[in-house]
């Protein structure tokens, strides 16, 4: 938190507005995951990352919905979280933003599960897992913590009676194993680092090389 705050101040002093916003968003996200939603809300407001400004800045719009929806989930307001996520989910789907789509599907699944709509939650999670398997997304699931871990575990258990498994089942096992034994996954990935990169990450490396 201290390092993020220092980076945010440095960005502000040097006129790097995008950097300051991104670091403020990361600081708020960490606070939400620590259970300090009040401090997170203050951090977002101080940085100008508020829902009222969704149309004013692409950076704000990109971060605000996901941050505030997570805050709603943490504070036990799944209906509000769902209402925030739905438009962003539709936009990510139409724009082909696969990582963001995967993240929003996972958040929406958590919201639906809290609302008691397990069937809908499982459908959303199934789509997220299928997308994650195709792109090699691990952290998008790992970072959501215990709640998503529990939902993935229940989803996998519900499919035990199904004879024909698909890629989503395999990826659920990868995710659960990664959360339970992260050191094993990291060691295995370090041996074939380039093979673990998704399409977007390879594109970024290519651009850096150029």
LINWOVEN-V637968 format. One record per residue. N is the residue number from 1. RES is the residue in one small letter. PSI is psi in whole degrees, -180 to 180 (999 if undefined). OMEGA is omega in whole degrees, 0 to 359 (NA if undefined). D_CENTER is the distance of its C-alpha to the mean C-alpha in whole Angstrom. Layout:
n=N res=RES psi=PSI omega=OMEGA d_center=D_CENTER
n=N res=RES psi=PSI omega=OMEGA d_center=D_CENTER
//
This chain:
n=1 res=x psi=-41 omega=179 d_center=19
n=2 res=x psi=-43 omega=181 d_center=22
n=3 res=x psi=-42 omega=178 d_center=22
n=4 res=x psi=-41 omega=180 d_center=19
n=5 res=x psi=-41 omega=178 d_center=21
n=6 res=x psi=-43 omega=178 d_center=24
n=7 res=x psi=-38 omega=179 d_center=22
n=8 res=x psi=-45 omega=179 d_center=22
n=9 res=x psi=-41 omega=179 d_center=25
n=10 res=x psi=-43 omega=178 d_center=26
n=11 res=x psi=-41 omega=179 d_center=24
n=12 res=x psi=-42 omega=181 d_center=26
n=13 res=x psi=-33 omega=183 d_center=29
n=14 res=x psi=3 omega=177 d_center=29
n=15 res=x psi=20 omega=178 d_center=28
n=16 res=x psi=80 omega=187 d_center=25
n=17 res=x psi=-41 omega=181 d_center=23
n=18 res=x psi=-40 omega=178 d_center=20
n=19 res=x psi=-46 omega=180 d_center=19
n=20 res=x psi=-43 omega=179 d_center=20
n=21 res=x psi=-44 omega=181 d_center=18
n=22 res=x psi=-42 omega=181 d_center=15
n=23 res=x psi=-35 omega=176 d_center=16
n=24 res=x psi=-40 omega=178 d_center=16
n=25 res=x psi=-42 omega=179 d_center=13
n=26 res=x psi=-37 omega=178 d_center=12
n=27 res=x psi=-42 omega=178 d_center=15
n=28 res=x psi=-40 omega=180 d_center=14
n=29 res=x psi=-43 omega=179 d_center=10
n=30 res=x psi=-40 omega=178 d_center=12
n=31 res=x psi=-41 omega=178 d_center=15
n=32 res=x psi=-44 omega=181 d_center=13
n=33 res=x psi=-19 omega=175 d_center=12
n=34 res=x psi=-4 omega=180 d_center=16
n=35 res=x psi=7 omega=181 d_center=17
n=36 res=x psi=67 omega=185 d_center=18
n=37 res=x psi=-34 omega=178 d_center=17
n=38 res=x psi=-45 omega=178 d_center=20
n=39 res=x psi=-36 omega=178 d_center=20
n=40 res=x psi=-43 omega=179 d_center=17
n=41 res=x psi=-40 omega=179 d_center=18
n=42 res=x psi=-42 omega=179 d_center=21
n=43 res=x psi=-45 omega=180 d_center=19
n=44 res=x psi=-43 omega=180 d_center=17
n=45 res=x psi=-42 omega=180 d_center=21
n=46 res=x psi=-34 omega=181 d_center=23
n=47 res=x psi=-6 omega=181 d_center=21
n=48 res=x psi=14 omega=179 d_center=21
n=49 res=x psi=84 omega=183 d_center=18
n=50 res=x psi=154 omega=184 d_center=19
n=51 res=x psi=-26 omega=181 d_center=18
n=52 res=x psi=-16 omega=183 d_center=22
n=53 res=x psi=22 omega=185 d_center=21
n=54 res=x psi=-35 omega=182 d_center=19
n=55 res=x psi=-2 omega=187 d_center=21
n=56 res=x psi=-27 omega=187 d_center=23
n=57 res=x psi=128 omega=182 d_center=20
n=58 res=x psi=-36 omega=180 d_center=18
n=59 res=x psi=-44 omega=180 d_center=16
n=60 res=x psi=-47 omega=180 d_center=16
n=61 res=x psi=-38 omega=183 d_center=15
n=62 res=x psi=-38 omega=185 d_center=12
n=63 res=x psi=-39 omega=192 d_center=11
n=64 res=x psi=-48 omega=185 d_center=13
n=65 res=x psi=-47 omega=183 d_center=11
n=66 res=x psi=-37 omega=180 d_center=8
n=67 res=x psi=-47 omega=182 d_center=9
n=68 res=x psi=-32 omega=177 d_center=12
n=69 res=x psi=-39 omega=176 d_center=11
n=70 res=x psi=-39 omega=179 d_center=9
n=71 res=x psi=-41 omega=178 d_center=13
n=72 res=x psi=-43 omega=178 d_center=14
n=73 res=x psi=-42 omega=181 d_center=13
n=74 res=x psi=-30 omega=182 d_center=14
n=75 res=x psi=8 omega=177 d_center=17
n=76 res=x psi=36 omega=178 d_center=18
n=77 res=x psi=68 omega=184 d_center=18
n=78 res=x psi=-30 omega=179 d_center=16
n=79 res=x psi=-45 omega=178 d_center=18
n=80 res=x psi=-40 omega=178 d_center=18
n=81 res=x psi=-46 omega=180 d_center=14
n=82 res=x psi=-43 omega=180 d_center=15
n=83 res=x psi=-31 omega=177 d_center=17
n=84 res=x psi=-39 omega=187 d_center=14
n=85 res=x psi=-39 omega=188 d_center=12
n=86 res=x psi=-50 omega=179 d_center=15
n=87 res=x psi=-39 omega=179 d_center=16
n=88 res=x psi=-36 omega=179 d_center=13
n=89 res=x psi=-44 omega=179 d_center=12
n=90 res=x psi=-39 omega=180 d_center=16
n=91 res=x psi=-45 omega=180 d_center=16
n=92 res=x psi=-38 omega=180 d_center=13
n=93 res=x psi=-46 omega=182 d_center=15
n=94 res=x psi=-30 omega=181 d_center=18
n=95 res=x psi=-6 omega=180 d_center=17
n=96 res=x psi=29 omega=180 d_center=16
n=97 res=x psi=89 omega=194 d_center=13
n=98 res=x psi=-44 omega=180 d_center=11
n=99 res=x psi=-46 omega=180 d_center=8
n=100 res=x psi=-38 omega=178 d_center=7
n=101 res=x psi=-44 omega=180 d_center=9
n=102 res=x psi=-44 omega=180 d_center=7
n=103 res=x psi=-46 omega=181 d_center=4
n=104 res=x psi=-36 omega=176 d_center=7
n=105 res=x psi=-41 omega=178 d_center=9
n=106 res=x psi=-43 omega=179 d_center=7
n=107 res=x psi=-41 omega=179 d_center=7
n=108 res=x psi=-37 omega=177 d_center=11
n=109 res=x psi=-41 omega=178 d_center=12
n=110 res=x psi=-42 omega=179 d_center=12
n=111 res=x psi=-46 omega=180 d_center=13
n=112 res=x psi=-37 omega=179 d_center=16
n=113 res=x psi=-41 omega=178 d_center=17
n=114 res=x psi=-28 omega=179 d_center=17
n=115 res=x psi=-2 omega=179 d_center=20
n=116 res=x psi=10 omega=180 d_center=21
n=117 res=x psi=70 omega=186 d_center=21
n=118 res=x psi=-40 omega=181 d_center=20
n=119 res=x psi=-45 omega=179 d_center=21
n=120 res=x psi=-41 omega=179 d_center=19
n=121 res=x psi=-42 omega=179 d_center=16
n=122 res=x psi=-38 omega=179 d_center=17
n=123 res=x psi=-44 omega=178 d_center=17
n=124 res=x psi=-44 omega=180 d_center=14
n=125 res=x psi=-38 omega=179 d_center=13
n=126 res=x psi=-43 omega=178 d_center=15
n=127 res=x psi=-41 omega=179 d_center=14
n=128 res=x psi=-42 omega=180 d_center=11
n=129 res=x psi=-40 omega=178 d_center=13
n=130 res=x psi=-43 omega=178 d_center=15
n=131 res=x psi=-43 omega=179 d_center=13
n=132 res=x psi=-39 omega=178 d_center=11
n=133 res=x psi=-41 omega=181 d_center=15
n=134 res=x psi=-32 omega=184 d_center=16
n=135 res=x psi=-7 omega=181 d_center=14
n=136 res=x psi=30 omega=180 d_center=14
n=137 res=x psi=121 omega=176 d_center=10
n=138 res=x psi=-49 omega=186 d_center=10
n=139 res=x psi=-31 omega=180 d_center=8
n=140 res=x psi=-28 omega=177 d_center=5
n=141 res=x psi=-45 omega=183 d_center=7
n=142 res=x psi=-42 omega=187 d_center=9
n=143 res=x psi=-17 omega=180 d_center=7
n=144 res=x psi=-11 omega=169 d_center=7
n=145 res=x psi=-156 omega=191 d_center=10
n=146 res=x psi=-40 omega=184 d_center=13
n=147 res=x psi=-47 omega=180 d_center=13
n=148 res=x psi=-35 omega=177 d_center=11
n=149 res=x psi=-44 omega=179 d_center=13
n=150 res=x psi=-39 omega=180 d_center=16
n=151 res=x psi=-42 omega=178 d_center=15
n=152 res=x psi=-41 omega=179 d_center=15
n=153 res=x psi=-44 omega=179 d_center=18
n=154 res=x psi=-38 omega=178 d_center=20
n=155 res=x psi=-45 omega=181 d_center=19
n=156 res=x psi=-41 omega=179 d_center=20
n=157 res=x psi=-35 omega=182 d_center=23
n=158 res=x psi=-18 omega=183 d_center=24
n=159 res=x psi=7 omega=181 d_center=24
n=160 res=x psi=-31 omega=182 d_center=27
n=161 res=x psi=-9 omega=181 d_center=30
n=162 res=x psi=124 omega=183 d_center=28
n=163 res=x psi=-43 omega=184 d_center=31
n=164 res=x psi=107 omega=179 d_center=29
n=165 res=x psi=162 omega=176 d_center=25
n=166 res=x psi=-172 omega=184 d_center=23
n=167 res=x psi=-29 omega=180 d_center=20
n=168 res=x psi=-39 omega=179 d_center=18
n=169 res=x psi=-44 omega=180 d_center=20
n=170 res=x psi=-41 omega=183 d_center=20
n=171 res=x psi=-34 omega=176 d_center=16
n=172 res=x psi=-41 omega=179 d_center=16
n=173 res=x psi=-39 omega=178 d_center=19
n=174 res=x psi=-45 omega=181 d_center=17
n=175 res=x psi=-48 omega=181 d_center=14
n=176 res=x psi=-40 omega=179 d_center=16
n=177 res=x psi=-37 omega=180 d_center=18
n=178 res=x psi=-40 omega=181 d_center=16
n=179 res=x psi=-38 omega=181 d_center=15
n=180 res=x psi=-35 omega=183 d_center=19
n=181 res=x psi=65 omega=185 d_center=20
n=182 res=x psi=-29 omega=182 d_center=18
n=183 res=x psi=-33 omega=179 d_center=21
n=184 res=x psi=-46 omega=181 d_center=22
n=185 res=x psi=-43 omega=181 d_center=19
n=186 res=x psi=-43 omega=181 d_center=19
n=187 res=x psi=-42 omega=181 d_center=23
n=188 res=x psi=-40 omega=181 d_center=23
n=189 res=x psi=-34 omega=182 d_center=21
n=190 res=x psi=-24 omega=180 d_center=23
n=191 res=x psi=-27 omega=180 d_center=26
n=192 res=x psi=61 omega=188 d_center=24
n=193 res=x psi=-46 omega=184 d_center=22
n=194 res=x psi=-28 omega=179 d_center=22
n=195 res=x psi=-17 omega=181 d_center=22
n=196 res=x psi=-5 omega=182 d_center=18
n=197 res=x psi=139 omega=175 d_center=17
n=198 res=x psi=179 omega=186 d_center=16
n=199 res=x psi=-44 omega=182 d_center=18
n=200 res=x psi=-40 omega=180 d_center=16
n=201 res=x psi=-39 omega=177 d_center=16
n=202 res=x psi=-37 omega=178 d_center=20
n=203 res=x psi=-41 omega=179 d_center=21
n=204 res=x psi=-43 omega=179 d_center=20
n=205 res=x psi=-40 omega=177 d_center=22
n=206 res=x psi=-41 omega=179 d_center=25
n=207 res=x psi=-40 omega=177 d_center=24
n=208 res=x psi=-41 omega=178 d_center=25
n=209 res=x psi=-42 omega=179 d_center=28
n=210 res=x psi=999 omega=NA d_center=29
//
